[in-house]
Amino acid sequence: MPKMKTNRGAAKRFKRTASGEFKRNQSFRRHILTKKSTKRKRQLRSPEMVAAVDAPMIRRMLPYS
């Protein structure tokens, strides 16, 4: 049986943690930053965990992570 292919777009966006969850970066930090408060921009820097309902889909996209 051939190797499974990793979805390269997903590989750049998600990392698996030691506990097996997936970490992701938050959106809304690319442009139009002047109207967003400093507090909001600072909080958007920190990574979030992927929701539990989305994790199986990401697990399929990243078979070797």
Buried (B, 14 or more C-beta within 10 A) or exposed (E): EEEEEEBEEBEEBBBBEEEEBBEBEEEEEEEEEEEEEEEEEEEBEEEEEBEEEEBEEBBEBBEEB
